[in-house]
């Protein structure tokens, strides 16, 4: 089974959501991607349907937007 991917930009909302996601599904089941630091993954996130962060992309391709930290336009600057 593939891992979920949690995309975030490092803001307090994102960090809080990251901790909750890891506690809920386990660190072995999720890849954490800080797109503020790993900017080459922005296009990948957008292709997966991420329009704001924090967001979780499930193994079957569902994109779940969690709260609202920043739009992808804000992240891209």
N, C-alpha and C positions, 0 to 999 in steps of 0.2 A: 504494500500500500504506500502510495506517495504521501509526502508531508504536505500540510497546509503551509502557506507562505503568508507571513504577517509583515506588511509594509508600513513603515512609519518614518517620521521626519525628525524625531528627537524632542519634540515639544513635550511639556508636562502631561497633556492629555494622552499623547502617544505612549509615553513611558508607563503611565498608569495602566493603559489598556494592554500593553505588552506584558506586564506582570500578571494581570488577570488572565490573559490568554494562556500564558505558560502554566499558571496554576490550574486552569481548567482542563487543558488538553495534554499537558506535559511537554517538556522541552524536547523530548525525542520525537514528537509528532508535529513540530512546527519549525520552520526556518524563519529566522528573524532577519529582515532586510531594512536597514536604516538608509533610506534613499537620499537623505541629506548628506551622508558620507559616501555612499556608493551610487553616485549619480548615473552611472552607466546602466543601472537597473530601472530607471524611470520609464523608458520606452516599454520594457517588459511589463511593468506594473500597469501602464496605460493599456497595453494590448490585452491584459487580463480583465480590464474593465474598471480599474481603480480610478476614481475621479476625485477622491479626497483621502487623506490619511488621518487616523489609522484605518487600515482595511485588512481583512483576512481573505485570502483566496483559498478555497477548499480544494482538496485533491480532485474533485469532480468538476472543478471550474467555476463554482459559484463565488461571486465576490460579495463579501459582507462588509459594508461600511459601518465602522464602530465609532459612535459619537462624532465629533467633528473637531479636528485639530487644525488642518490646513488643506486648501484645495491643491490639486496638482499644479495649477497655474502659479500659486504662491511658492510651491516647492521648487519649480523650475526657475523661478525668479524672473 
